[in-house]
């Protein structure tokens, strides 16, 4: 036999059995019957290894279809034999200790849809969301008032579930809760002085000016059959064959709009105008394509949306509504932040397309779609649709926003149970931002309650010392922080969205704890995730692994996308106003000019010297109120060296009313050294000085043994570096995490 004969004969004899329902390891031969060599490659070695070892996806993650290829070779001849392998998700082997009560209210004459999921406690102490299979289906209808119950089981088990239903004559009254304060628009705030925040903003501005707009439009024009203008194709997650292509362009629109609002740069506005005009042409071209419905706009056709409705899993499709959200949000930002009217017109078409498409689907089908791992991820499109409703007054758009209600997240929050463990953090945080926006415009109280409970649980039980959350992109069990210190912690996107949620909740309930968290996360996570050279890179995971270094991604990942936006948002939460007051929450050097409210303030602060802040009241028709930061025990207020009589209430310092124009107020703070231990392994902790989480600079790949005596004053154990917010302990230099660039660092050390 020739080499070719041997190869072909052995290739034909490869038999692997039923590959459509694989749960166990495959026996992969390495030698053919006639002496050929057989090697194997797999398209996803997380679930199928080249040696045939099978790792089933966790329950709830869905089956995986994997390309397995045998290469048969002998001498100079070789051939490839492809196989499709479906690895089934693992069975639900959960041992349930408790199903949390399911108390529902129905309205006579209106349909009731039972929740798709509930919170449970397991025998090993976990809190988890679990899907329910209801006897007789999810839908109920009642004609009279009274009491009823529904029976079901936890999916994949025989564990019983009961829902108690109270039928009333009418729905609960709408909420009259209103925003108590409003954040100052970015256009009214300008960063000043040579601060790290201003430098980060300037670097990102310079980077945006170098971006090739036609490259950002490449996939859109290609999908619509338009000339790509000789532009290079996109890279990374936006390559022409990526199922997520288009998402970075949406972030780019938002970044341009934010940049223009924050800086007033005319070249940036011109780029935004060009992008919107060209996307308008793409939307118009799509309208003439077969199979495309009015208003559609994306970087691909409608096929992925069709497949989602057939429950096609990831990676065959990749979160089509997620990408659509980025595009829609970018257009809305273009209108709201930069005044681009065409952006609103295009966005309205997309919103109507979503309503028309989802309105044809049953509630049960929608719930199943949003429960699909990654494929059903939809970002915060509910937030954007609610905002679009506010801009257009089209009630269909608010209805469309509510089509995205996700029981697996929302219902445990209604039950007041922290069942976030096992949920993808950044998949679900934007959904909660959307819930709050739905509340703003629908006044349905449950949406506010969901957002409020979610925020408090994440902040109390799921954040690292610097404000980030999640390990491997996932939430874990409450207070499980010390056991999750590695290279895959704190996805930057998650903090981007937590800050958005925090700011909006603060407007309804302006308490200092929200701005304490906001400050901690902006200064120690967001500011820490941009490269210092200006290449436009962003950190995906902020590693907590001992001795690790930061990476700065330019490959169009999700965190690169939000990273395009982040560094124009420093001015978003510095100042808030109500009818009588202007609140200063962050001590970032800036000027506020709000002519509508008669407020003109200039604030100077030095990153290296957080102990001193000056505020010049150029003019203010409102009383100035200043947050007392958690990291300073005292705040002394003086004007021209003379103490100023102030009142402090609920963590806020109220300056005297009617300050004379030109009055300069000096705040003298007392930043302290403090420790932030992990709740589950308190011997592992972060060192902080004032508002800054400090990183120990060391290449050691183990936790540094710092022998900090927590019974003695910390100021006696650390040496403060002159003119820097840095400390030395046992020859170890601790510097603000935000100032670390390429150095090896430790966020946590051993006490």
C-alpha positions in Angstrom: 0.0 0.0 0.0 1.2 3.5 -0.7 1.3 6.2 2.0 -1.9 7.7 0.5 -3.6 4.2 0.5 -2.7 3.7 4.1 -3.9 7.1 5.2 -7.3 6.8 3.3 -7.8 3.2 4.6 -7.2 4.2 8.3 -9.2 7.4 8.0 -12.3 5.4 6.9 -12.0 3.0 9.8 -12.2 5.8 12.5 -15.5 5.3 14.3 -16.3 7.2 17.5 -19.9 6.1 18.0 -22.8 8.4 18.9 -21.4 11.9 19.1 -24.7 13.7 19.5 -25.1 13.1 23.3 -21.6 12.8 24.7 -21.3 12.6 28.5 -18.1 10.4 28.9 -14.6 10.4 27.6 -14.0 9.5 24.0 -11.5 6.8 23.0 -9.3 8.5 20.5 -6.9 6.2 18.7 -3.4 7.5 18.1 -2.4 4.8 15.6 -4.3 3.4 12.6 -4.7 -0.2 11.8 -2.2 0.1 9.0 0.4 2.0 10.9 -0.6 5.6 10.3 -0.3 8.2 13.0 -3.5 9.9 14.2 -3.4 13.2 16.0 -6.5 15.1 17.3 -7.4 18.8 17.6 -10.5 20.3 19.2 -12.2 23.6 18.7 -12.8 24.0 22.5 -10.5 22.2 24.8 -12.4 23.5 27.9 -15.0 20.7 27.2 -13.2 18.2 25.0 -9.5 17.7 25.3 -7.3 16.4 22.4 -6.9 13.1 24.3 -10.6 12.6 24.4 -11.2 13.7 28.0 -14.7 15.2 28.3 -15.6 18.0 30.7 -19.3 18.6 30.8 -20.5 22.2 31.0 -21.9 23.1 34.4 -25.7 22.6 34.7 -27.5 25.6 33.2 -24.7 26.5 30.8 -26.1 24.5 27.9 -24.7 21.8 25.7 -21.6 22.5 23.6 -21.1 21.5 19.9 -17.4 21.1 19.3 -15.4 20.5 16.2 -13.1 17.5 16.6 -10.6 16.8 13.9 -8.4 13.7 13.3 -5.3 14.2 11.2 -4.2 10.8 9.8 -0.6 10.8 8.4 1.9 8.3 7.0 5.0 9.2 5.3 4.3 12.1 3.0 0.5 11.6 2.9 -2.0 13.1 5.3 -5.7 13.7 5.5 -8.1 15.3 8.0 -11.3 13.7 9.2 -13.8 16.1 10.9 -16.4 15.2 13.5 -19.1 17.2 15.3 -19.3 16.4 19.0 -22.2 17.5 21.2 -21.1 17.5 24.9 -24.1 17.5 27.1 -24.3 19.8 30.1 -24.0 18.2 33.5 -27.0 16.9 35.3 -28.5 19.0 38.1 -27.1 17.2 41.1 -28.0 19.9 43.6 -29.0 18.9 47.1 -31.7 21.3 48.1 -32.3 22.2 51.8 -34.8 24.9 51.3 -36.9 26.6 48.5 -37.6 30.2 49.5 -41.3 31.1 49.6 -42.9 32.1 46.4 -45.7 34.6 47.1 -47.4 36.0 44.1 -50.2 38.5 43.4 -52.5 38.1 40.4 -55.2 40.5 39.1 -58.5 39.0 38.2 -59.1 39.2 34.4 -55.4 39.5 33.6 -52.9 36.8 32.9 -50.3 35.7 35.5 -47.0 34.2 34.5 -45.4 32.1 37.2 -41.7 32.8 37.8 -39.2 30.8 35.8 -36.8 30.5 38.7 -36.6 30.8 42.5 -33.9 31.1 45.2 -32.9 27.9 47.0 -30.5 27.0 49.8 -28.4 23.9 49.4 -27.3 21.3 51.9 -23.7 22.6 51.6 -24.7 26.2 52.4 -25.0 27.8 49.0 -27.7 30.2 47.8 -28.5 29.7 44.2 -31.2 30.5 41.6 -32.9 27.4 40.2 -35.2 27.0 37.3 -38.8 25.6 37.9 -40.9 23.3 35.9 -44.5 24.2 36.7 -47.2 21.6 36.5 -49.7 22.7 33.8 -47.3 25.3 32.5 -46.3 28.9 33.4 -49.5 30.8 32.6 -52.5 31.2 34.9 -55.7 33.2 34.5 -58.3 34.0 37.1 -61.8 35.6 36.8 -62.5 36.1 40.5 -60.5 37.2 43.6 -59.3 34.6 46.2 -56.4 32.4 46.9 -54.7 29.7 44.9 -51.5 27.7 44.6 -49.4 26.2 41.9 -47.2 23.2 42.0 -44.0 22.3 40.3 -40.5 20.9 40.7 -37.0 22.3 40.5 -35.8 21.6 37.0 -33.6 18.5 36.8 -34.8 17.2 40.2 -37.9 15.9 41.9 -37.8 18.6 44.6 -41.3 20.1 44.9 -42.1 23.8 44.6 -45.3 25.6 45.7 -46.3 29.1 44.8 -49.0 30.8 46.8 -51.2 33.2 44.8 -53.4 36.0 46.0 -55.9 37.2 43.4 -57.0 40.8 43.7 -59.3 43.1 41.8 -56.5 45.5 40.7 -52.8 45.8 40.5 -50.8 47.5 43.2 -50.8 51.3 43.0 -48.0 52.9 41.0 -45.2 54.4 43.0 -44.9 58.2 43.5 -41.2 57.9 44.4 -39.2 60.5 42.6 -35.5 61.4 42.2 -34.3 63.5 45.2 -31.2 64.8 43.4 -30.0 64.9 39.8 -26.4 64.5 38.7 -24.9 67.4 36.9 -24.6 66.8 33.1 -21.1 66.2 31.8 -21.4 69.2 29.6 -21.4 71.4 32.8 -18.3 69.8 34.3 -14.7 70.2 33.1 -11.7 68.4 34.7 -8.8 70.7 35.5 -5.3 70.6 36.8 -2.7 67.9 36.1 -4.4 65.0 37.9 -4.3 61.3 37.0 -8.0 61.6 36.0 -7.4 64.4 33.7 -4.3 62.7 32.2 -6.3 59.5 31.6 -9.1 61.5 29.9 -6.6 63.4 27.7 -4.9 60.2 26.7 -8.2 58.6 25.7 -9.2 61.7 23.8 -6.0 61.6 21.8 -6.5 57.9 21.1 -10.1 58.5 19.8 -8.8 61.0 17.4 -6.6 58.3 15.8 -9.4 55.7 15.4 -10.3 54.9 11.8 -14.0 55.6 11.5 -14.3 53.6 8.3 -12.8 50.6 10.1 -15.4 50.9 12.8 -18.0 50.9 10.0 -16.4 48.0 8.1 -18.7 45.1 9.3 -21.9 47.2 9.1 -21.2 48.3 5.5 -20.2 44.8 4.5 -23.4 43.3 6.0 -25.5 45.8 4.2 -23.8 45.3 0.8 -22.1 48.8 0.9 -18.6 49.7 -0.2 -16.2 49.3 2.8 -14.2 52.3 1.5 -10.9 50.4 1.5 -10.8 50.3 5.3 -9.1 47.5 7.2 -11.2 44.8 8.8 -11.9 44.9 12.5 -9.8 42.7 14.9 -10.4 40.5 18.0 -14.0 40.1 19.0 -15.1 42.2 16.0 -13.4 40.3 13.2 -15.7 39.7 10.2 -16.3 36.1 11.2 -17.1 36.9 14.9 -20.7 36.5 16.0 -20.2 39.5 18.3 -19.1 41.9 15.6 -20.5 45.4 15.9 -20.4 45.7 19.7 -17.2 47.8 19.7 -18.7 50.3 17.2 -21.6 50.8 19.6 -19.1 51.5 22.5 -17.2 53.8 20.1 -20.3 55.9 19.5 -20.9 56.2 23.3 -17.2 57.1 23.8 -17.4 59.9 21.2 -20.6 61.3 22.7 -19.1 61.1 26.2 -15.9 62.7 25.1 -17.7 65.6 23.4 -19.8 66.2 26.5 -16.8 66.1 28.8 -14.4 68.2 26.6 -16.4 70.0 23.9 -13.8 68.9 21.3 -15.2 69.7 17.9 -13.1 67.1 16.0 -14.7 64.5 18.2 -18.2 65.8 17.4 -17.3 65.7 13.7 -16.3 62.1 14.0 -19.6 61.3 15.8 -21.6 63.1 13.1 -19.8 61.1 10.4 -20.4 57.8 12.2 -24.1 58.5 12.6 -24.6 59.6 9.0 -22.9 56.5 7.7 -24.9 54.1 10.0 -28.0 55.8 8.7 -27.0 54.8 5.2 -26.5 51.2 6.5 -29.9 51.1 8.1 -31.4 52.4 4.8 -29.5 49.8 2.8 -30.7 47.0 5.1 -34.3 48.0 4.5 -34.0 46.8 0.8 -32.5 43.4 1.7 -34.7 40.3 1.7 -35.4 38.9 5.2 -34.7 42.3 6.9 -37.5 44.1 8.7 -37.9 47.9 9.0 -35.6 49.6 11.5 -33.0 46.8 11.7 -29.4 47.8 12.1 -26.4 45.6 13.0 -23.1 44.4 11.7 -24.8 41.2 10.4 -28.2 40.2 9.2 -31.1 38.9 11.3 -30.0 35.3 11.2 -28.6 35.2 14.8 -31.9 36.6 16.1 -33.8 33.9 14.2 -31.6 31.2 15.7 -32.0 32.5 19.2 -35.7 32.1 18.8 -35.0 28.4 18.0 -32.9 28.2 21.2 -29.6 27.8 19.4 -26.8 27.7 22.0 -23.5 29.6 22.2 -21.1 29.6 20.4 -23.1 29.1 17.2 -24.7 32.4 18.1 -23.2 35.0 20.4 -25.6 37.3 22.3 -27.3 39.2 19.4 -29.3 41.5 21.7 -26.1 42.3 23.6 -24.5 43.7 20.5 -27.7 45.4 19.5 -27.8 47.1 22.9 -24.3 48.5 22.4 -25.3 50.0 19.1 -28.6 51.4 20.5 -27.0 52.8 23.6 -24.3 54.5 21.5 -27.0 56.2 19.3 -29.0 57.3 22.3 -25.8 58.7 23.9 -25.1 60.5 20.6 -28.5 62.2 20.9 -28.5 62.9 24.7 -24.9 63.9 25.1 -24.1 65.5 21.7 -27.5 66.6 20.4 -27.3 64.4 17.2 -31.0 64.3 16.0 -30.3 61.6 13.4 -28.9 59.3 16.1 -32.3 59.4 17.8 -34.1 58.7 14.5 -32.0 55.6 13.8 -32.3 54.4 17.4 -36.1 54.8 17.3 -36.1 52.5 14.2 -34.1 49.9 16.1 -36.5 50.1 19.1 -39.5 49.6 17.0 -37.8 46.7 15.3 -37.3 45.1 18.7 -40.9 45.7 19.7 -42.3 44.3 16.5 -40.1 41.2 16.8 -40.5 40.3 20.4 -44.2 41.2 20.5 -44.9 38.1 18.4 -43.3 35.8 20.9 -44.9 34.2 24.0 -43.8 35.2 27.5 -42.7 31.6 28.0 -40.5 31.8 24.9 -39.0 35.1 25.9 -38.1 33.7 29.4 -36.5 30.7 27.9 -34.4 32.8 25.5 -33.1 35.1 28.3 -32.2 32.1 30.4 -29.8 30.8 27.8 -26.1 31.0 28.7 -24.4 33.7 26.7 -26.6 33.2 23.6 -29.5 34.9 25.5 -27.3 37.7 27.0 -28.8 41.1 26.2 -26.7 43.6 28.0 -28.8 46.5 29.2 -31.1 46.8 26.2 -34.0 47.1 28.7 -32.4 50.3 30.0 -32.0 51.7 26.4 -35.5 50.9 25.4 -36.9 52.5 28.5 -34.8 55.6 27.8 -36.0 55.6 24.2 -39.6 55.6 25.4 -38.8 58.7 27.5 -37.4 60.4 24.4 -40.2 59.4 22.0 -43.2 58.8 24.2 -43.9 55.7 22.2 -45.4 53.3 24.8 -44.4 50.3 22.7 -40.8 50.9 23.6 -41.5 50.7 27.3 -43.4 47.4 26.6 -40.4 46.2 24.7 -38.1 47.0 27.6 -40.3 44.9 29.9 -40.1 42.0 27.5 -36.5 41.5 28.8 -37.5 40.8 32.4 -35.3 37.9 33.5 -36.8 35.8 36.3 -33.6 34.0 37.1 -32.1 37.3 38.4 -35.2 39.4 39.2 -37.3 36.9 41.2 -34.7 36.0 43.8 -34.2 39.7 44.3 -38.0 40.1 44.8 -37.7 37.3 47.4 -34.9 39.3 49.1 -32.4 36.5 48.7 -28.8 36.9 47.6 -28.9 34.1 45.1 -26.3 35.7 42.9 -23.8 32.8 43.2 -23.3 31.1 39.8 -24.6 34.1 37.8 -22.4 35.9 35.3 -21.7 39.3 36.9 -21.6 41.6 33.9 -24.4 39.8 32.1 -26.7 40.6 35.0 -25.6 44.0 36.4 -26.8 45.9 33.2 -30.2 44.1 33.5 -30.6 45.7 37.0 -29.6 49.1 35.6 -32.4 48.5 33.1 -34.9 47.6 35.9 -34.2 50.9 37.6 -34.8 52.8 34.3 -38.0 50.9 33.8 -39.1 52.0 37.3 -38.3 55.6 36.4 -40.7 55.6 33.6 -43.3 53.0 34.6 -43.5 53.7 38.3 -43.9 50.0 39.0 -42.3 49.6 42.4 -40.9 46.1 42.1 -38.3 47.3 39.6 -36.9 49.8 42.1 -36.9 47.2 44.8 -35.0 44.7 42.6 -32.3 47.3 41.9 -32.0 48.5 45.5 -31.7 45.0 47.0 -29.3 43.9 44.3 -27.0 46.9 44.9 -26.9 46.5 48.7 -26.1 42.8 48.4 -23.3 43.2 45.9 -21.7 46.0 47.9 -22.0 44.2 51.2 -21.0 40.7 50.1 -19.4 40.6 46.6 -16.7 43.3 46.1 -13.0 43.3 46.4 -11.2 46.1 48.3 -11.0 48.3 45.2 -14.6 48.0 44.3 -14.5 45.3 41.6 -16.6 42.2 41.6 -16.6 38.6 40.3 -14.0 35.9 39.6 -13.9 34.4 36.2 -16.6 36.8 35.4 -19.0 35.1 37.8 -20.6 36.1 41.1 -19.8 33.6 43.8 -21.3 32.9 47.3 -21.7 35.9 49.7 -18.4 36.9 51.4 -16.4 34.5 49.3 -13.6 36.9 48.5 -10.3 35.5 50.0 -10.8 32.2 48.2 -11.1 34.0 44.9 -7.8 35.9 44.6 -6.4 35.1 41.2 -5.7 36.5 37.7 -9.3 36.5 36.6 -10.9 38.8 39.2 -12.9 42.0 38.8 -13.9 42.3 35.2 -13.8 46.0 34.5 -17.1 46.0 32.6 -18.8 44.9 35.9 -17.5 48.0 37.7 -18.5 50.2 34.8 -22.1 49.0 35.2 -22.1 49.0 39.0 -21.1 52.7 38.9 -23.9 53.4 36.5 -26.4 51.7 38.9 -24.9 53.4 41.9 -25.2 56.9 40.5 -28.8 56.3 39.5 -29.8 54.8 42.8 -28.2 57.7 44.6 -30.5 60.1 42.7 -33.4 58.4 44.4 -31.8 57.8 47.8 -28.8 60.1 48.2 -26.9 58.4 51.0 -23.2 58.6 51.6 -22.6 54.9 51.4 -23.3 55.0 47.7 -20.8 57.7 47.0 -18.3 56.1 49.3 -18.5 53.0 47.0 -18.5 55.2 43.9 -15.3 57.0 45.0 -13.6 53.8 46.0 -14.3 52.1 42.6 -13.5 55.1 40.4 -10.2 55.9 42.0 -9.0 52.3 42.5 -10.5 50.2 39.7 -11.5 52.4 36.8 -8.5 54.7 37.0 -6.3 51.7 37.4 -7.4 50.1 34.1 -6.0 52.3 31.4 -2.5 52.1 30.0 -0.2 55.1 30.7 1.3 55.2 27.1 -2.0 56.1 25.4 -2.4 53.1 23.0 -6.1 52.9 23.9 -5.7 49.7 26.0 -8.0 48.7 28.8 -7.6 46.1 31.5 -10.1 43.2 31.2 -9.5 41.5 34.6 -7.8 43.4 37.4 -5.8 40.6 38.8 -5.5 39.9 42.5 -3.0 37.1 42.0 0.2 37.8 44.0 2.9 39.4 41.9 0.9 39.7 38.8 1.0 42.5 36.2 -1.8 44.4 34.4 -2.7 43.7 30.8 -4.0 46.3 28.5 -6.3 44.9 25.8 -6.9 46.4 22.4 -8.6 43.4 20.9 -12.1 44.8 21.0 -13.3 42.8 24.0 -16.2 44.0 26.1 -13.8 45.7 28.6 -12.0 47.4 25.7 -15.4 48.7 24.7 -16.4 50.1 28.1 -12.8 51.2 28.5 -13.2 53.6 25.5 -16.0 55.2 27.6 -14.7 55.0 31.2 -12.2 57.8 31.1 -14.7 60.5 30.0 -17.0 59.7 32.9 -14.9 61.0 35.8 -17.1 64.2 35.9 -20.4 62.3 36.1 -20.8 62.0 39.8 -18.8 64.8 41.3 -21.7 67.2 41.5 -25.5 66.7 42.1 -28.2 69.3 42.7 -31.7 69.5 44.2 -34.0 72.5 44.5 -31.9 74.1 47.2 -28.4 72.5 47.2 -25.4 71.6 45.2 -23.7 68.4 46.5 -20.0 67.7 46.1 -19.4 64.0 46.3 -16.0 63.4 44.7 -12.9 65.4 45.2 -11.7 65.4 41.6 -10.2 68.7 40.5 -12.9 70.3 38.2 -15.0 73.3 37.4 -18.8 73.2 37.5 -20.7 75.8 35.4 -24.4 75.3 35.6 -26.0 78.5 34.4 -29.5 77.1 34.6 -29.1 76.6 38.4 -26.9 79.6 39.0 -23.9 77.6 40.2 -20.3 78.1 39.3 -17.7 76.3 41.4 -14.0 75.5 41.0 -12.5 72.7 43.0 -8.8 72.0 43.3 -7.3 68.9 44.8 -4.0 67.1 44.5 -4.0 63.3 44.0 -0.8 63.2 46.0 -2.2 65.2 48.9 -5.8 64.1 49.6 -5.6 66.0 52.9 -6.3 69.3 51.2 -9.2 70.4 48.9 -10.1 73.9 48.0 -13.5 75.0 46.6 -13.9 78.5 45.2 -17.5 79.6 45.0 -17.5 81.8 41.9 -21.3 82.0 42.2 -23.9 79.8 43.8 -27.6 80.3 44.1 -27.7 77.0 46.1 -26.2 76.0 49.4 -23.0 74.0 49.0 -23.0 70.5 50.6 -19.9 68.3 50.8 -19.7 64.6 51.5 -17.6 63.7 54.6 -15.5 60.9 53.2 -15.3 57.6 55.1 -11.5 57.7 55.0 -11.2 60.9 57.0 -12.2 61.0 60.7 -12.3 64.8 60.7 -13.0 67.6 58.2 -11.9 71.1 59.1 -13.5 73.9 57.0 -11.8 77.3 56.8 -12.0 80.4 54.6 -8.9 82.6 54.4 -7.6 80.7 57.4 -10.6 81.3 59.6 -12.8 78.4 60.7 -16.2 78.3 59.1 -19.3 77.3 61.1 -20.9 74.3 59.3 -23.5 71.8 60.1 -23.0 68.1 59.5 -26.0 65.8 58.9 -26.1 62.2 57.6 -22.5 62.3 56.5 -22.8 65.6 54.7 -21.3 69.0 55.6 -23.5 72.0 54.9 -21.6 75.2 54.2 -23.2 78.5 55.1 -25.8 79.8 52.7 -25.3 82.8 50.5 -21.5 82.6 50.4 -20.0 85.7 48.7 -18.8 85.3 45.2 -15.1 84.5 45.1 -15.1 82.8 48.6 -12.6 80.0 48.7 -13.3 77.2 51.1 -10.4 75.0 52.3 -11.2 71.5 53.5 -8.5 69.9 55.6 -9.0 66.2 55.8 -7.2 63.5 57.9 -6.5 60.6 55.6 -5.7 57.5 57.7 -3.9 54.2 57.0 -6.5 51.4 57.2 -6.8 47.8 56.4 -9.4 46.0 54.3 -9.5 42.3 55.2 -11.3 39.7 53.1 -14.4 38.5 55.0 -13.6 34.8 54.6 -9.8 34.9 55.1 -9.2 37.9 57.3 -5.5 37.3 57.4 -5.5 38.4 53.7 -6.0 42.1 53.4 -5.4 45.2 51.4 -3.6 48.3 52.8 -5.3 51.6 52.1 -4.3 55.2 52.6 -7.1 57.8 52.5 -9.2 57.0 49.4 -6.5 54.8 47.8 -6.1 51.1 47.8 -2.3 50.5 47.8 -0.5 47.8 45.9 2.7 46.3 47.2 5.3 46.3 44.5 7.0 42.9 44.3 7.6 40.1 41.8 7.1 37.4 44.5 4.4 35.0 43.3 3.1 34.2 46.8 1.3 36.4 49.3 3.8 38.7 51.1 4.1 38.1 54.8 3.9 41.6 56.1 3.3 40.8 59.8 1.0 43.8 60.4 0.1 44.0 64.1 -3.5 45.1 64.1 -3.5 45.8 67.8 -1.0 48.6 67.4 -1.5 52.0 65.6 -0.8 51.5 61.9 0.9 54.8 61.6 3.6 53.5 63.9 4.2 50.5 61.6 4.2 52.2 58.2 6.4 55.0 56.9 4.7 57.6 54.8 6.6 58.6 51.6 7.1 62.4 51.4 4.7 64.1 48.9 3.2 60.9 47.7 0.2 58.8 48.9 2.6 55.9 49.3 3.8 53.8 52.3 6.7 51.6 53.2 6.4 48.6 55.5 9.3 46.1 56.1 11.1 47.4 53.0 7.9 46.9 50.9 6.7 49.9 48.9 2.9 50.3 48.7 1.6 52.7 46.0 -1.9 53.6 44.8 -3.2 50.7 42.6 -4.2 53.3 40.0 -0.6 54.4 39.5 0.7 50.9 38.8 1.4 50.5 35.1 3.6 47.5 34.2 5.0 46.7 37.6 4.4 43.5 39.4 2.0 44.1 42.3 0.0 42.6 45.2 -3.5 43.9 46.0 -3.7 41.6 49.0 -0.9 40.7 51.5 -0.8 38.5 54.6 -1.1 40.3 57.9 
